[in-house]
Amino acid sequence: MFTRKNANQFTNKTLRLGMLYGERLLLAMRKRAETLGREIERKDVARAASTSVQNIGMILTNAKGRDQKLRTESHDAVAAFLKVNPRWLLTGEGSMEPESTINAPSELSPAAIELAALFDMIPQADKLSRARAFNAASTAIMQVLQDVSAKP
């Protein structure tokens, strides 16, 4: 059984095979906490998943005696929040590390890491609507500034 004391004793093979979803989720929470330098709490994961803290607790503790998983949208949001490969979190297959699609700096300040974690918690639809609103506001401001500067 996976416990806090033996977390470092798992091999890559063990991480892929035999772990329940809740055990992989707990491992991902600990890994992300290590990166951020602060604890990732159940409430943080619940917020990212748009579910209850109790539901996350039941998954982490295997309360129903069977492998419980989040629904697809919540699962994808949690994987993004914890910066892990969604397929690994769901099935245990593949690498825990997400596939890198951008070249990020090798070192970020703690504030930048925290900001990125908070940004990842915003649902994708909200990110898009906020970007559109920001773009429209910026365009309107630029038009006003151009109109003002054009007046003699």
N, C-alpha and C positions, 0 to 999 in steps of 0.2 A: 504494500500500500504506500502511496505517495504521502510523505509528511514533510513538514518544514525542515526537520533535522536531516532527512536524507535527500533533499532536493538536488544537491550537488553530486550525488552518487549515480544518478541516472545517466546512462550512455545514450548516444544518438539513437541506437536501435531500440532501447527501452522507451525513448520519447515517442517513437513512431508507432510502436506496437503495444497494445495492452492498456494504455491509459484511457480513462474516461474523458469525456468532453470537459467536465468540471475540473479534472486534474490538469488538463492542458490549459484551461482558462486561468487557473490559479498560478501555474508556472508562468504564463504570459503576463499576468498582473505583477508578479515578483520581478520579472525581467524588466518590464517597463518602469517599475518603481526604482529599480537600480539605476536605470538610465536617467530618470528625472531627479533622483536624489530625494524622493519623498514617497510615502506609502500611497499605493493605489488602493482605495477603499471600495467596498462593495457598492456604496452609493455612487461612486464615480462610474463604475461599470454599468450600474442600473440606469444612470442618466444617459450614458452613451447608447444604451440598448433601448431606451424608452420603455423600461419595464420597472418592476418593483425591486427594492433591495431584498425582499423576502424571496422572490423568484431567483435572483442571483445566488442567494444563500443556499437555496434548495439544490441548485445545479452544482455549486461548489462542494457541498457536503454529500451529494448523491442521496438526498433525503428519501426519494421514492424507491431506492434500491435498483434503479435501472439508469442507463445512460440518458440523461436529459440534455437537450440542446436548445439554444435560442432559435426563434424563427429566423428565416433567411435575412430579412432587412436588419433585424437586431444583430444577428451574427456578423454581418458584413460591417456594420457600424462599430461593433466592439473590436473586431479584428483591426480595423483602421485606427481606432483610438489607442489600442495597445501596440500598434505597429508590428503585427505578426501576419504571417501568411494565412489568409482565410481558409485555404484548403487544409493546411496543417491543423489549425484550430478545430475545424470540423471533423476531420478524419484521422489526424495523426500522420498522414502521409506527406512526404516532401520535407522541405526545410522549414523550420520555425520562422526564419527570417523572411520578410516579404520580398518579392521581386523588386529590385530597385529600378525605378523608371526615370529618376532625375539625379543629377550630380549635385549633391548637397555638400556644403563645407564639412570638413572632417570634425571640426569642433564648433559647437554652438554654446552660447552663454546659457546659464540656467533660465534666464528670463525668456530667451528665444525658444528654448525647449518647452517651457510652460505655455507660452503663447501658441506654439504649434499644437500642443495637446488640447488646449481650449478650442482652437480653430477646428481640430478634427472632430470635436464633439458637436459642431453645428451640422445639422442635416444638410445633405447636398442641395436639396431644393432651396433651402434658406440661403445657402452660399450664392446660388445663382441669382435669386431675386434681389439680394443685397448688392451684388455686383452690378446688376442692371440699374438699380436705383442710384447707386453711386455714379455710374456712367452718365445717367440722365442729369443728375445734379451737377456733375462736373461740366458737362456740355452747357448747361444753362448758365453756370457761373462764368465760364469762358466767354459766352456770348455777351453777358452783361459787361465784363471787363473790356471786351473789344469795342462795344458800343460806347463806353465811357471814354476810352482812350482815343476814339475817333472824333469825338466832339472837341471843337476848338476852345 
